[in-house]
Amino acid sequence: MTTLYTSDHEWLRIEGDVATIGITDYAQTQLGDVVFVELPKIGRTLAKAEAAAVVESVKAASDVYAPISGEVIEVNDAVTAEPSLVNSDAAGKAWFFKIKIANKSELGGLMDEAAYAKHTA
């Protein structure tokens, strides 16, 4: 299992040809108290960098972009039912959606944990 990061503060956990996607702890800290999450529909095909989900806090609304192209195969209903999970466990229980990866070569432009830490420093 590999975890990669985008400059837009999404994380992806890669397992085989499936990527689980969420927002980083840094992102949820910047947003503040999350009050609403809208996830993509299962079966939707996403292009890399396409707006896929929306997260709203008391301060702002922000798009969550697909870090890689693929088809949405699962969404996390727990995070829509309880948006505060994003604040308490952004990198764990508060994952947003899973996609079947269409093109693994798109992973090349993403950051590992060390590069992401530098990006947010």
MARTOR-551464 format. One record per residue (C-alpha): residue number from 1; x, y, z; residue in three letters. Coordinates in Angstrom, 2 decimals, always signed. Each point is the difference from the previous one (the first is absolute). Layout:
// residues N
<NUM; <X; Y; Z>; 'ALA'>
...
//
This chain:
// residues 121
<1; <+0.00; +0.00; +0.00>; 'MET'>
<2; <+1.37; +3.38; -1.05>; 'THR'>
<3; <-1.25; +3.41; +1.14>; 'THR'>
<4; <+0.49; +2.99; -2.31>; 'LEU'>
<5; <-1.03; +3.65; +0.24>; 'TYR'>
<6; <-1.09; +2.82; -2.34>; 'THR'>
<7; <+0.84; +3.70; +0.18>; 'SER'>
<8; <-3.76; +0.54; +0.55>; 'ASP'>
<9; <+0.23; -1.95; +3.30>; 'HIS'>
<10; <-1.62; -3.29; -1.00>; 'GLU'>
<11; <+1.53; -3.32; +1.01>; 'TRP'>
<12; <-0.28; -3.28; -1.90>; 'LEU'>
<13; <+0.65; -3.42; +1.42>; 'ARG'>
<14; <+0.84; -2.35; -2.87>; 'ILE'>
<15; <-0.82; -3.70; +0.36>; 'GLU'>
<16; <+0.34; -1.88; -3.28>; 'GLY'>
<17; <-2.10; +1.85; -2.58>; 'ASP'>
<18; <-2.19; +1.79; +2.57>; 'VAL'>
<19; <+0.68; +3.42; +1.55>; 'ALA'>
<20; <-1.73; +1.10; +3.20>; 'THR'>
<21; <-0.18; +3.81; +0.09>; 'ILE'>
<22; <-0.50; +2.55; +2.76>; 'GLY'>
<23; <+1.25; +3.39; +1.12>; 'ILE'>
<24; <+3.08; +0.45; +2.14>; 'THR'>
<25; <+0.15; +0.97; +3.64>; 'ASP'>
<26; <+1.60; +3.28; -1.14>; 'TYR'>
<27; <-3.05; +0.71; -2.22>; 'ALA'>
<28; <-2.53; -0.66; +2.76>; 'GLN'>
<29; <+1.99; +2.26; +2.37>; 'THR'>
<30; <-0.13; +2.81; -2.58>; 'GLN'>
<31; <-3.75; -0.52; -0.54>; 'LEU'>
<32; <-1.01; -0.08; +3.65>; 'GLY'>
<33; <-3.15; -1.79; +1.18>; 'ASP'>
<34; <-1.36; -2.05; -2.91>; 'VAL'>
<35; <-3.82; +0.13; -0.17>; 'VAL'>
<36; <-0.80; -1.57; -3.39>; 'PHE'>
<37; <+1.56; -2.46; -2.46>; 'VAL'>
<38; <-1.35; -0.80; -3.48>; 'GLU'>
<39; <+1.46; -3.09; -1.68>; 'LEU'>
<40; <-0.05; -1.12; -3.66>; 'PRO'>
<41; <-2.49; -2.62; -1.18>; 'LYS'>
<42; <+1.14; -3.63; -0.27>; 'ILE'>
<43; <+0.67; -0.80; -3.66>; 'GLY'>
<44; <+1.07; +3.55; -0.88>; 'ARG'>
<45; <+3.14; +0.20; -2.14>; 'THR'>
<46; <+2.39; +2.71; +1.15>; 'LEU'>
<47; <+2.83; +1.63; -1.90>; 'ALA'>
<48; <+3.16; +0.94; +1.86>; 'LYS'>
<49; <-0.38; +3.50; +1.57>; 'ALA'>
<50; <-3.82; -0.03; -0.45>; 'GLU'>
<51; <-2.07; +1.24; +2.97>; 'ALA'>
<52; <-1.31; -3.20; +1.58>; 'ALA'>
<53; <-1.35; +0.95; +3.43>; 'ALA'>
<54; <-0.78; +3.04; +2.13>; 'VAL'>
<55; <+0.91; +0.62; +3.61>; 'VAL'>
<56; <-1.53; +2.93; +1.89>; 'GLU'>
<57; <+1.06; +1.42; +3.32>; 'SER'>
<58; <-1.25; +2.90; +2.08>; 'VAL'>
<59; <+2.68; +2.10; -1.79>; 'LYS'>
<60; <-0.04; -1.14; -3.64>; 'ALA'>
<61; <-1.10; -2.48; -2.65>; 'ALA'>
<62; <+2.69; -1.81; -1.92>; 'SER'>
<63; <+0.08; -2.39; -2.94>; 'ASP'>
<64; <+1.79; -3.31; +0.35>; 'VAL'>
<65; <+1.67; -0.94; -3.28>; 'TYR'>
<66; <+0.59; -3.45; -1.45>; 'ALA'>
<67; <+3.76; -0.53; +0.35>; 'PRO'>
<68; <-0.14; -2.69; -2.68>; 'ILE'>
<69; <-2.41; -1.10; -2.74>; 'SER'>
<70; <-2.36; -2.89; +0.59>; 'GLY'>
<71; <-3.45; -1.25; +0.88>; 'GLU'>
<72; <-1.55; +0.59; +3.43>; 'VAL'>
<73; <-0.61; -3.47; +1.47>; 'ILE'>
<74; <-0.83; +0.87; +3.63>; 'GLU'>
<75; <-0.85; +3.05; +2.12>; 'VAL'>
<76; <+0.21; +0.47; +3.74>; 'ASN'>
<77; <-3.56; +0.65; +1.19>; 'ASP'>
<78; <+1.29; +0.38; +3.58>; 'ALA'>
<79; <+1.66; +3.30; -0.91>; 'VAL'>
<80; <-3.20; +1.44; -1.52>; 'THR'>
<81; <-1.99; -1.10; +3.07>; 'ALA'>
<82; <+2.62; +1.36; +2.41>; 'GLU'>
<83; <+2.14; +2.70; -1.70>; 'PRO'>
<84; <+1.91; +0.69; +3.24>; 'SER'>
<85; <+1.85; -3.31; -0.64>; 'LEU'>
<86; <+2.12; +2.03; -2.44>; 'VAL'>
<87; <+1.28; +2.09; +2.93>; 'ASN'>
<88; <+0.58; -2.94; +2.33>; 'SER'>
<89; <+1.48; -2.57; -2.42>; 'ASP'>
<90; <+0.77; +1.59; -3.40>; 'ALA'>
<91; <+2.56; -2.64; -1.00>; 'ALA'>
<92; <-2.01; -2.97; +1.27>; 'GLY'>
<93; <-3.73; -0.49; +0.52>; 'LYS'>
<94; <-0.82; +3.19; -1.96>; 'ALA'>
<95; <+1.09; -1.26; -3.43>; 'TRP'>
<96; <-2.29; +1.37; -2.73>; 'PHE'>
<97; <-0.10; -2.43; -2.93>; 'PHE'>
<98; <+1.78; -2.85; -1.76>; 'LYS'>
<99; <+0.76; -0.09; -3.70>; 'ILE'>
<100; <+1.17; -2.73; -2.32>; 'LYS'>
<101; <+3.18; +1.50; -1.46>; 'ILE'>
<102; <-0.20; +0.52; -3.77>; 'ALA'>
<103; <+3.63; +1.00; -0.63>; 'ASN'>
<104; <+2.74; -0.70; +2.56>; 'LYS'>
<105; <+2.44; +2.28; -1.86>; 'SER'>
<106; <-1.98; +2.95; +1.46>; 'GLU'>
<107; <+1.43; -0.86; +3.41>; 'LEU'>
<108; <+3.37; +1.37; -1.13>; 'GLY'>
<109; <-0.73; +3.64; +0.84>; 'GLY'>
<110; <-1.13; -0.66; +3.58>; 'LEU'>
<111; <+2.00; +0.52; +3.20>; 'MET'>
<112; <+1.13; -2.46; +2.63>; 'ASP'>
<113; <-0.39; +0.88; +3.69>; 'GLU'>
<114; <+3.38; +1.77; +0.26>; 'ALA'>
<115; <-0.66; +2.18; -3.08>; 'ALA'>
<116; <-3.51; +0.83; +1.26>; 'TYR'>
<117; <+1.38; +0.98; +3.43>; 'ALA'>
<118; <+2.37; +2.43; -1.76>; 'LYS'>
<119; <-2.87; +1.30; -2.15>; 'HIS'>
<120; <-2.06; +0.88; +3.10>; 'THR'>
<121; <+2.90; +1.32; +2.14>; 'ALA'>
//
